[in-house]
Amino acid sequence: MKKVAFVTGGSRGIGLGIAEHLARHGFDLAINGVRKENSVKDAIMQLQNLGAEVIYCQGDIASREAREAMLEKIRQYYGRLHVLVNNAGVAPKERRDILEATEESFQYVLTTNLQGAYFLTQSAANWMIAQKKAANDFWGCIINVSSISATVASVNRGEYCIAKAGLSMATQLFAARLGEFDIPVYEVRPGVIKTDMTAGVTEKYDKLIEGGLCVQKRWGYPDDVGKAVAALAKGDFPYSTGQVIMVDGGLTLPRL
């Protein structure tokens, strides 16, 4: 019986890159997004062509009711869940200096990027614990996709940085709590990745990368993140719970 992975925000961008690599490595998938299912048919077909069975769980992870409905759909369809990838996230609708940013923007970003992922992890972890108690050979893990913004300050999108820093601590908290059940929790921390979210700042980052922002002089791609997540999901790092995997081309490497 194939393992099942649930990838939030899995219908495009980094999430789709992750889902593609999980499909290639023999996982069946549940992917989440806020768009209607007919809008993601191409992505679903792409994953099915890689050999995965795929269900689509439409919903906003910021909503408790939506999170519960998504997990129930996975339970009813597959009856099992081995891997949760918390990837879904939003950027501030407007980039504003922290001296001018609004509480509404802070709440919007934090509710999705941190609170939603935190409580989805709580629910999925309890389900994984139940599966572990029912079958001692069960193996599952949780992977949080954060960002270099967890530690690299961007004063024009402070709410995003704080959300990612919080997600980083959530990784450590759940890793510590789930250790007794041998359910590892990891953080994958991407750098500058070419996606819809970065489309509006392409010219800015083209210049920065050319000027030496990263040790490896190129953009990152969803494929780069997908490879890292798949290695963790397959169980290639079973003794590394709580650890951060950097996928940033050396951007955060201290240099003189």
Beta strands, then each sheet from edge to edge (+ up, - down):
strand 1: 4-7
strand 2: 28-33
strand 3: 54-58
strand 4: 83-86
strand 5: 141-145
strand 6: 185-190
strand 7: 244-247
sheet 1: 3+ 2+ 1+ 4+ 5+ 6+ 7+
end
